[in-house]
Amino acid sequence: MHEIQPAAPYECPYCGEPGETVLDLSEGDHNFIEDCHVCCRPIEFHLQTDGEQWDLDVRAEND
């Protein structure tokens, strides 16, 4: 059985465009980078999770 991965809304730290990313809580705390779908700049995501509850911090690449 596959776990449903939560989708997390965010706002691009560069252009302010809203977006959404899918979180993989099975990896525990981790960082990942995705490009904004509007301005194409790299967004850093910092996920903290215990496998159920989570907190996502979104930052510009050099913040």
Residue pairs with C-beta under 8 A, 6 or more apart in sequence:
3 25
3 26
5 22
5 23
5 24
5 25
6 22
6 23
6 25
6 54
7 20
7 21
7 22
7 23
8 20
8 21
8 22
8 23
8 54
8 56
9 18
9 19
9 20
10 18
10 19
10 20
10 21
10 43
10 45
10 56
10 58
11 17
11 18
11 19
11 58
12 18
12 19
12 36
12 38
12 39
12 41
12 43
13 43
13 58
13 59
13 60
13 63
14 36
14 39
14 41
14 43
14 60
15 36
15 38
15 39
15 41
17 36
17 37
17 38
17 39
19 36
19 37
21 34
21 45
21 56
23 47
23 49
23 54
23 56
25 49
25 51
25 52
25 54
26 51
28 49
28 51
29 47
29 48
29 49
30 47
31 44
31 45
31 46
31 47
32 44
32 45
32 47
33 42
33 43
33 44
33 45
33 61
34 42
34 43
34 45
35 41
35 42
35 43
36 42
36 43
41 60
41 61
42 61
43 58
43 59
43 60
43 61
44 58
44 59
44 60
44 61
44 63
45 56
45 57
45 58
46 56
46 57
46 58
46 59
47 54
47 55
47 56
47 57
48 54
48 55
48 56
48 57
49 55
